[in-house]
Amino acid sequence: MGKWLSVDPMHSERSRLTPYNYVQNNPINLIDPTGMIDLKPKVLEDGSVLNQLK
């Protein structure tokens, strides 16, 4: 597993985690497509993922 070299720009929102974390250290269940905030993807009944970004 690799290591992150850049501080998360939103690390002040999650002070309980290291500023080098990615998706609250939960990459199986969360995504961070913008690099600003993690979210849980919406999975539809057919298994496809709904695009939540506008």
PyMOL CGO cylinders between C-alpha atoms (Angstrom):
from pymol import cmd
from pymol.cgo import CYLINDER

trace = [
    CYLINDER, 0.00, 0.00, 0.00, 1.26, 3.47, -0.87, 0.3, 1, 1, 1, 1, 1, 1,
    CYLINDER, 1.26, 3.47, -0.87, 1.53, 6.58, 1.25, 0.3, 1, 1, 1, 1, 1, 1,
    CYLINDER, 1.53, 6.58, 1.25, 0.11, 10.03, 0.64, 0.3, 1, 1, 1, 1, 1, 1,
    CYLINDER, 0.11, 10.03, 0.64, 2.58, 12.88, 0.38, 0.3, 1, 1, 1, 1, 1, 1,
    CYLINDER, 2.58, 12.88, 0.38, 0.11, 15.79, 0.34, 0.3, 1, 1, 1, 1, 1, 1,
    CYLINDER, 0.11, 15.79, 0.34, -1.98, 17.10, 3.21, 0.3, 1, 1, 1, 1, 1, 1,
    CYLINDER, -1.98, 17.10, 3.21, -5.75, 16.76, 2.70, 0.3, 1, 1, 1, 1, 1, 1,
    CYLINDER, -5.75, 16.76, 2.70, -7.07, 20.29, 1.95, 0.3, 1, 1, 1, 1, 1, 1,
    CYLINDER, -7.07, 20.29, 1.95, -10.11, 19.60, 4.15, 0.3, 1, 1, 1, 1, 1, 1,
    CYLINDER, -10.11, 19.60, 4.15, -8.15, 18.08, 7.08, 0.3, 1, 1, 1, 1, 1, 1,
    CYLINDER, -8.15, 18.08, 7.08, -9.52, 20.69, 9.50, 0.3, 1, 1, 1, 1, 1, 1,
    CYLINDER, -9.52, 20.69, 9.50, -13.00, 19.18, 8.98, 0.3, 1, 1, 1, 1, 1, 1,
    CYLINDER, -13.00, 19.18, 8.98, -11.77, 15.85, 10.33, 0.3, 1, 1, 1, 1, 1, 1,
    CYLINDER, -11.77, 15.85, 10.33, -9.30, 16.72, 13.06, 0.3, 1, 1, 1, 1, 1, 1,
    CYLINDER, -9.30, 16.72, 13.06, -9.53, 13.23, 14.59, 0.3, 1, 1, 1, 1, 1, 1,
    CYLINDER, -9.53, 13.23, 14.59, -7.81, 11.75, 11.52, 0.3, 1, 1, 1, 1, 1, 1,
    CYLINDER, -7.81, 11.75, 11.52, -4.32, 12.31, 10.19, 0.3, 1, 1, 1, 1, 1, 1,
    CYLINDER, -4.32, 12.31, 10.19, -4.18, 15.14, 7.61, 0.3, 1, 1, 1, 1, 1, 1,
    CYLINDER, -4.18, 15.14, 7.61, -2.73, 12.59, 5.15, 0.3, 1, 1, 1, 1, 1, 1,
    CYLINDER, -2.73, 12.59, 5.15, -5.81, 10.34, 5.19, 0.3, 1, 1, 1, 1, 1, 1,
    CYLINDER, -5.81, 10.34, 5.19, -7.96, 9.49, 2.17, 0.3, 1, 1, 1, 1, 1, 1,
    CYLINDER, -7.96, 9.49, 2.17, -11.70, 8.92, 2.54, 0.3, 1, 1, 1, 1, 1, 1,
    CYLINDER, -11.70, 8.92, 2.54, -11.44, 8.51, 6.31, 0.3, 1, 1, 1, 1, 1, 1,
    CYLINDER, -11.44, 8.51, 6.31, -9.15, 5.51, 5.74, 0.3, 1, 1, 1, 1, 1, 1,
    CYLINDER, -9.15, 5.51, 5.74, -12.12, 3.63, 4.21, 0.3, 1, 1, 1, 1, 1, 1,
    CYLINDER, -12.12, 3.63, 4.21, -11.45, 3.33, 0.44, 0.3, 1, 1, 1, 1, 1, 1,
    CYLINDER, -11.45, 3.33, 0.44, -13.73, 0.29, 0.09, 0.3, 1, 1, 1, 1, 1, 1,
    CYLINDER, -13.73, 0.29, 0.09, -16.92, 2.18, 1.01, 0.3, 1, 1, 1, 1, 1, 1,
    CYLINDER, -16.92, 2.18, 1.01, -16.15, 5.84, 0.31, 0.3, 1, 1, 1, 1, 1, 1,
    CYLINDER, -16.15, 5.84, 0.31, -14.97, 7.87, -2.69, 0.3, 1, 1, 1, 1, 1, 1,
    CYLINDER, -14.97, 7.87, -2.69, -13.49, 11.34, -3.09, 0.3, 1, 1, 1, 1, 1, 1,
    CYLINDER, -13.49, 11.34, -3.09, -13.74, 12.29, -6.76, 0.3, 1, 1, 1, 1, 1, 1,
    CYLINDER, -13.74, 12.29, -6.76, -13.03, 16.00, -6.22, 0.3, 1, 1, 1, 1, 1, 1,
    CYLINDER, -13.03, 16.00, -6.22, -10.32, 15.66, -3.58, 0.3, 1, 1, 1, 1, 1, 1,
    CYLINDER, -10.32, 15.66, -3.58, -12.30, 17.91, -1.25, 0.3, 1, 1, 1, 1, 1, 1,
    CYLINDER, -12.30, 17.91, -1.25, -14.78, 15.71, 0.65, 0.3, 1, 1, 1, 1, 1, 1,
    CYLINDER, -14.78, 15.71, 0.65, -15.52, 12.02, 0.77, 0.3, 1, 1, 1, 1, 1, 1,
    CYLINDER, -15.52, 12.02, 0.77, -18.93, 10.54, 0.12, 0.3, 1, 1, 1, 1, 1, 1,
    CYLINDER, -18.93, 10.54, 0.12, -20.65, 7.19, -0.06, 0.3, 1, 1, 1, 1, 1, 1,
    CYLINDER, -20.65, 7.19, -0.06, -21.59, 6.38, -3.66, 0.3, 1, 1, 1, 1, 1, 1,
    CYLINDER, -21.59, 6.38, -3.66, -25.25, 5.72, -4.45, 0.3, 1, 1, 1, 1, 1, 1,
    CYLINDER, -25.25, 5.72, -4.45, -25.48, 2.21, -5.89, 0.3, 1, 1, 1, 1, 1, 1,
    CYLINDER, -25.48, 2.21, -5.89, -28.63, 1.49, -7.91, 0.3, 1, 1, 1, 1, 1, 1,
    CYLINDER, -28.63, 1.49, -7.91, -30.50, -1.84, -8.00, 0.3, 1, 1, 1, 1, 1, 1,
    CYLINDER, -30.50, -1.84, -8.00, -28.79, -2.83, -11.25, 0.3, 1, 1, 1, 1, 1, 1,
    CYLINDER, -28.79, -2.83, -11.25, -25.38, -2.36, -9.62, 0.3, 1, 1, 1, 1, 1, 1,
    CYLINDER, -25.38, -2.36, -9.62, -24.52, 0.87, -11.40, 0.3, 1, 1, 1, 1, 1, 1,
    CYLINDER, -24.52, 0.87, -11.40, -23.29, 3.88, -9.47, 0.3, 1, 1, 1, 1, 1, 1,
    CYLINDER, -23.29, 3.88, -9.47, -25.20, 7.15, -9.65, 0.3, 1, 1, 1, 1, 1, 1,
    CYLINDER, -25.20, 7.15, -9.65, -23.06, 10.19, -10.46, 0.3, 1, 1, 1, 1, 1, 1,
    CYLINDER, -23.06, 10.19, -10.46, -23.59, 12.47, -7.45, 0.3, 1, 1, 1, 1, 1, 1,
    CYLINDER, -23.59, 12.47, -7.45, -21.43, 15.33, -8.68, 0.3, 1, 1, 1, 1, 1, 1,
    CYLINDER, -21.43, 15.33, -8.68, -23.08, 18.33, -10.32, 0.3, 1, 1, 1, 1, 1, 1,
]
cmd.load_cgo(trace, "trace")
